[in-house]
Amino acid sequence: MKPDHGPLIYEGKAKRIFQTDQNDRVLVQFKNDATAFNALKHEELEDKGRMNCQISAHLFEILEAEGVPTHYLSQINDCWMVAQRVKIIPLEVVLRNIAAGSLCREMPIEQGQELLPPLLDFYFKDDSLSDPLLTEARLGKLGLISPKQRLEIENLAFRVNSLLKIFLQKLDLLLVDFKLEFGINKNGQILVADEISPDTCRIWDQRNGDVKGRILDKDRFRQDLGGVVEAYGEVLKRIQGVSSKPRTCS
């Protein structure tokens, strides 16, 4: 059931953002759309939105408990959450623990190689430009964040990585890499925003030795492996097995 909400503010590939009667809050609806390759590949996967909403709520609450500021406030129901209204910084911050995906196409590095220390990259969030990788000079040229904000974002990203790696490791899940987005709230505070789910993370099942069978993330969709919903469901089941139910509000 859809909660009462105001006008649509923004619709992306995986979520819709709606106004509320409070200027500093928004409602976030998670969609069932699965996309890849800058939305050139698209499909509707029943129940995907619910699972990503649930996983994100759990992980945001885990980060919050450890002092990481996020935009998440609570859930409304299984597919909707309430979040602080933020101005999204048009950067995608990618943190890699294990070499996989595009990194192995762009560098002479074998898939599965551990990256010590983890590799952090900035990408310009612009679909029309295919979200290009930014050098330090290009990041400075864009002027999207100050040096102080960049340091804060990097520190937050590494903190998130450390916390999620430890938590998921207890579930026999390997956090290969993930993408974070950040926003600035009305008080000027930088917050972890968007979502944290198998749509934005590479997660491998350490109970499965098969290189394709172990994939529990959107790579199943990218690579036409099938079982996308089942993989997301496995991640959610393991998280729910050790976490309290996310807080809700009416």
HELIX and SHEET records of a PDB file:
HELIX    1   1 LYS A   48  ALA A   65  1                                  18    
HELIX    2   2 SER A  102  GLU A  106  1                                   5    
HELIX    3   3 ASP A  127  LEU A  129  5                                   3    
HELIX    4   4 GLU A  136  LEU A  142  1                                   7    
HELIX    5   5 PRO A  147  GLN A  169  1                                  23    
HELIX    6   6 ASP A  219  ARG A  222  1                                   4    
HELIX    7   7 VAL A  228  VAL A  242  1                                  15    
SHEET    1   A 5 LEU A   8  GLU A  11  0                                        
SHEET    2   A 5 LYS A  15  GLN A  19 -1                                        
SHEET    3   A 5 ARG A  25  PHE A  30 -1                                        
SHEET    4   A 5 TRP A  80  GLN A  84 -1                                        
SHEET    5   A 5 TYR A  72  ASN A  77 -1                                        
SHEET    1   B 2 ASP A  33  ALA A  36  0                                        
SHEET    2   B 2 LYS A  41  GLU A  44 -1                                        
SHEET    1   C 4 LYS A  87  ILE A  88  0                                        
SHEET    2   C 4 LEU A 173  ILE A 184 -1                                        
SHEET    3   C 4 LEU A  91  ILE A  98 -1                                        
SHEET    4   C 4 GLU A 114  PHE A 124 -1                                        
SHEET    1   D 3 LYS A  87  ILE A  88  0                                        
SHEET    2   D 3 LEU A 173  ILE A 184 -1                                        
SHEET    3   D 3 ILE A 190  ALA A 193 -1                                        
SHEET    1   E 3 LYS A  87  ILE A  88  0                                        
SHEET    2   E 3 LEU A 173  ILE A 184 -1                                        
SHEET    3   E 3 CYS A 201  ASP A 205 -1                                        
END                                                                             
